[in-house]
Amino acid sequence: MKRKTTSSIHAIAGISAFLLILIFFLASLACELSGNLAWLIQLKKIIFFTMWAMVILVPAAALTGNKLAGKSKDARVEKKRGRMRWIALNGVILLSLASFLFYKACNDEIDSLFFAAQVAELIVGATNILLLGLMIRDGFRLTRRFKATPAIGS
């Protein structure tokens, strides 16, 4: 596969994963804040049936990223590799929590355990949004699409 094609697949998979998690997070937060349980139950069902795209997107981004990085020892590449481990672990946790919340929602078991799992899902989701955002930022910097800006005061 040509480098440009690999790079395009990497960017599309990574940004799609980021946006999907962001949408899940914002929709969950909006449903929680609205207090509308019917919306929350419906959202948990929608998330369950669409979250499986992450099983394709994240590995696609990781595999193409590894191919693009090759044997590079660039500090940004090493940081991306390190973050990927956490993103994968968080992904497994998010899939588990979403499955649990789907089960509870389907059985109308909206109880304290459901809300505790929902809070955990929001925390882990926010963490993955941050990690994926950092991955995208570093990817842009590596391809020189955006230059690093110095921190204020440095």
N, C-alpha and C positions, 0 to 999 in steps of 0.2 A: 504494500500500500504506500502511496506517495506521502511524503511528509506533510504537504498541504492538506491532504484528505484526512490524515491522522489528526492534525491540528484542529481541523474543523469539527471532527467527531468529538474530540476532547472538549472543545469549547462549548459545543451544543449540549453535550451530556452534562458537563459541569454546571453550566448556567441553568439548564432545565431542572436539574436536581435542586439547586439553590432556590429557584422560583417556586417549585412544587412544595418544598418544605416551608418556605415563607408564606405561601398561600394557606397551607394547612394551619400554620401557627396563627396567622392573622384571623382566619375564619373561626378557629377554636376560641381565640381570645374574644372576638366579637360575640360569639354565641354565649360564652360564659358571662360577659358583661351585660348582655341583653336580659339574661335570666330566663330566656325562652327555652324550656326543656325540649320541646318538640324539635326546634331547630338544632339543638345540641345532639339529640339522638340521631336525627337525619344526617348531620355532618359526620358523626362517627361512622355511620354506614358508608357514606361517600368516601371518606378517607380510607377505610378498609379496602374498598374495591379499586381505589386508584393508587394506593401506596405501593403496590407491587411494581409500578413503573420504576421505583427507586432500586429495585433488585436488578434492573437492567442499566439504569443511568449511572449509578455510582461505580459499579465494576467497569463499565465502559469508559468512564472518565479516568479511573485508576489505571486501567490497562493501557489506554492511549497515552496517559501522562507518563507512565513508566517507559513506554516506547520512545516518546519524545525526549525524555530526560537522559536515556541511555545510561552511561557511566559517569554522568556529570557529578562533580563535587561542589558545585555552586551552592552557597549558603541558602539561597532562596529555594533551590530544588530540594535540598536536605530538609528544610523546614516543611515544605509541601509533603514530602515523604512521611515525616513524623506526624503531621496533622492527619494524613490519610488513615493512619491506624485508629486515631480517635474518632474520626468520621465514621469509619466502618463499625466500630464498637457502638457508638451512639445510634447508628442505623439499626443494628440488631435490637437494641433497647427500644427504639421507636417502633419498630415493627411489632415487637412483643406487646408494648403498651397499647398500640393501636388495635391489635387483635383482641386484647383483653377488654378494652373500652367498647369495641364492636360487640363482643359477646354480651357484656353488661347492658349495652343499649338495646340489643335485640330482645333481651329478656326483661326489659323495663326495670333493671336493677340500678337505678340512679340513687346511689347511697354514698356514704362517706368514703368508702373504698373506691368508688368510681371517681369521686372528686379528687381524692389523693392521687390516683393514677393520672388524672387529667393534669394536675399541677406538675407531677413528675414529667409528663409528656411535654408540657410547655417549657419546662426548664431544659430538658434534653434537646428539644427542638430549637430553642433559642441558642443553645451552645452550638448545635450543628449549623445554624444560620451564620453565626459568627465565624466558625471554622471554615465553612464554604466561602464566605465572603473574603476571608483572608487568602484562601486558595485562589480565588478569582483575581484579587488584587495582585498577588505575586505572579500569576500567570500573565496578566497584562504587562507587568514590569519586565518579566523575562522576554516577552515578545516586543518590548519597547513601544507598546501602544500608548501607554501612559508613563511618563517619567515620574520617578519618586520625588516627592516634594519634601524639602527639609522641614523638620519639626519647628514649631514656633520657638524662638529663643535659642536656636542652635546655629 
